[in-house]
Amino acid sequence: MKIGFIGTGVMGTGIIKNLLKNGNEVTVYNRTKAHAQEVIDAGAIWADSPAVATKNNDVVMTMVGFPQDVEQVYYGKDGILNAAMSGQLLIDMTTSKPSLAQRLASDAAQKNVHVLDAPVSGGDIGAKNGTLTMMIGGVKTDFEKVRPLLEQFSSQQHYFGPAGSGQHAKMANQIMVAGTMTGMSEMLVYGKAAGLDLNEVIETVSSGAGENWSLSNYGPRILKQDYTPGFFAKHFLKDLRIALEEAKKMNLDLPVTKEAKQLYEILVDQKGLGNDGTQALVKLWWK
């Protein structure tokens, strides 16, 4: 299949490599070409704009950082919608605002272009290993049509409903992750203060009721002082802000998520560590 892919960051790179391994022709665009060199070396074709990456491809996928980046690559002068063809399928895997996903789907439909919002979970490891979990919003028949392609880089694909539903599901996921990240950080801080063997603590907790993805994947990285991003702290803060904005619209109060957002604001906005991985939260306690 011929695929256009915009966004060659940590997550996009792993996804693109899996698409290439499965025999697809992938044309890529990234704001900084140097950051796309790894996938170009793996066989991807470079495009000079999102519009060029869109033309003559069956499917176009996007994985960028923030909602404003989504708007730029879709609505900009050299954006996707200006080049999209009737019948083409666009898949946005950025974690973004449900309202933006709805607007994008509505505007694309006027050109008979189909859009799915399909944020993912699983971090850099899931992208590399092809084991991501996908949360899908849009027209169900569009999802069913493209599902075999999605299975090339994800192990689970869950359909939730019309446009924006995938983004709402991702917000629910990030609310859960906020609890596991803060819990893991405080567990390690407590264990260290008590003089415990932290490797043993992680192994013990991971085999009981406290087992969770964050602990299994990020706990060992912290003990190695490895704060490279499987998922950027600045992007997680963006997600928590979106989740709380959506919760407010539904008259929900989420005090634990608010506290997690405030902690990540200290990490990102005050300490300037937004380009670290989410596991860097522990730096608020550890030197």
N, C-alpha and C positions, 0 to 999 in steps of 0.2 A: 504494500500500500504506500501511496505517496503522502507524506505527512509534513506539515509545517509546524515548527515548534519555536515558540518565543519564550526565552528565559532559560539561561544555561547556568543557573546557580547550583548550590549543593544538591537540591532535590532534582532539578531539571536534568542535570548531568547524568545522574543514575538512571532516570527514566529513558532519556534519549539512548543511552548505551544499550538498554534492554530492547528498545525498539529496533535498533540497528542489528542486534544479535538475532532478532527474529526476521531479518530479511527485508525490512522496510527501507524505503528511500526517505531520509529525513533532511529537510532543509531548515536551518536554524538562524535565528536572529537574537542578538543580545545587545544591550545598550553599550557594553564594552566588549569589543571583539576578542580581546586577549583572554577574557574569561570563558570564551567559547572554544578556545584552542584544543582543549582536551577532547571534546566531542568531534571537532573537525578532524583531529588526528585519528579518531576512531571510525571516520567515514562519513560524517555529516557534511552537508553542503552549506556554505555560508550564503546568507542573504543580507542585503544592505538596509533593509527596512522590514517592519512587520507586514507591509503590503506585499513586498516581493516574496516573503515567506508564505504568504497566503495563496498567491496566484498558482493555478494549475495543480493544486494539491487536493486530495480527497477529504482530508481532515486537518484542522488547525488546532493545536493545543497551546495553551499559555500557562506559564508558571512563573509569576513575577512576585514582587514583594508586598506592595501596598495597594489599597483600592485606587489611589490616584494613578498608580502604574497601570492598572487594568484599564482605567479610562483612557490613558494616553495610548496604549497599544491598540485599543479597539476604535477609539473615536478620533485619534490624532490625524493630521494631514496625510501621513503615510501609514495610516492605521489599517487594521484588519477589515473593518466594515466597508471601507472605500474600495477594497479589492475583492471582497467576498462574492462568490458566484451563487446563483440560485441553486438550491439543493445541497449546498455545502454544509458540513457539520463543524461547529466550533465548540471546543471543550476548554473551559477555564478551570484550571486546577488550583489557582490562587485561593488562599483563604481570604475572603473579602466580605463585603456587606451583602446581606440578602436582598436589600432594596436595589443595589446595583446589578445583581444577577437578574432580577426581575426586569429592570429597565433594558438591560442588554438583550435579553431574550425577546422582549416586545419590539425593540427597534430592529433587530435582525429579522424577525418574522415578516416585517414589511417588505423585505427583499427575498422572501422565501428561503432565508438562511436559518438553520437550526442551531440552537445553543443549549449546551448542558453546563450547569455549574457542578463541578466535581472535585471539591477539595479532598485532600488525602491526609492520612495519618500513618506514621511509621518511621519518620525521620530519614536521615541519610542512609541508615542501614536498610530500611525497607525499600528505599529507592534503588539502592545498589543491588539488593538481592531479589528484587521483583516481588516483594511481599507486602506492598502497601495495602491499606484499607481505604476504599473510596466511598464517598458519600455523595449521592447523585440527586440532582434536581433538574427538572425539565420534562419534556414529553417522553413518556415511557417507551414508545416505539423507537424513538431515536436512541435511547439507552440500549435497548435490546439489539438494535442494529450494530452498535459499536462495541458491545460487550466483549466479543472475541479479541478485539484490539486491546481493550483495557486489561484483559487477563494476561497480556504479555508482560505487564510490569506491576500487577497487583494480584494479591491472593483472594481478596474479598471486594465485592462491589455491591453496595446496598442502595436501592432506589427508595427515595423518601417522598416523592410527589412533585408538584409543579415547580417552575423556576423559583429559585431561592431556598428550596427545601434542603438541598445539599449543604448550603452555607449554614442554615439553622442547625443541621445535624453536627456540622463541624464545631459550631459554637458550644453545643452540648459536650462534645468531646474535649474541647479546650477547658471548659469549666471543670471537668473531671481531672484533666492533667494538672491544672493549677493546684488541686488538692494533693496530688501525688508528688509534685515538685517541692512544695513547701513542706510536706510531711517528710520526704526523704532528707531535705536539708536539715531540718530540726532534729531528725533522728541521728544523723551523723554528728552534728554539733553536740548533742547530748552524750552519744557514745564516746566521743573523743574526750569530753570533759570528765567522764566517768573512768577513763583510762582503759577502755575496752579495745580489743583488736577489731578494727573496723572492717577488715576483710571478713572476719568471722561473723561480725554483726550482719553484714550484707548477705552472706550465705545463709545465715539462720533466718533472718526476716524473709528472705526470698523463698524459703521453703515452707512458710506458714501463712497465716491469714493476712500478713502485711505485704505479700508478694504483689508486685505491680511492674509495668513496663519501664517506668522511669527509673526505678531502683535497679532493675536488672541491667539496663543499658547505660545509664548515666552514673550510677553509684561507683562502679569500677573506674570509670574515667576520672571522677573526682579524686579518687585515691591516688591516681597517677598524675594528678594536677594537669589533666588534659581537658582544657576548656574550649577546644576547637568546636565549631558549631555543627551539630547534627541538625539543629534548628536554631536560628539566631534568636537571642534574647529580645532584640528589638522587634522582631516579627511576632514573638509570643506576646509581648506587651500590646502590640497592635491588635492581636486577636482578643485579648482580655478586654480591651477598651470597646471593641465591637460587641462582644458578648454582653457587656454591661449596658451598652446603648440599647441593644435589642431587648434586654430584660426590662429596662425602664419603660419601653414602649408597651410591654405586656404587664406593667404594674407589678413587677417582681423585684424583691429585694434579695440580693445574693451577697451577704456580708463576708463570707469566706473568700469569694472571688474578688470582692473589693479589696480585701486585705492583700491578696496575692498581687493584684494590680499595683497597689501602693508599693509593695516590696520590689517589684520589677521596675517601677518608676525610679526608685532609688538607684537600682543597679544600672539602668539604662540612661536616665536623664541626669542624675546627679553624679554618678561615678563614671559615666562615659563608657560602659562596657557592653553596649548594644550589639557589638560584633562578636562577642563571645557566645558560646552555646547557652542554652537555657540552664544547664547544670551549674553555671557560674553564680547562680543565686546564693550558693553557699559562701561566696566571697563576702557577703554582708556580715558574716560571723568570723570567717577565717581570714587571716592575713595572706 
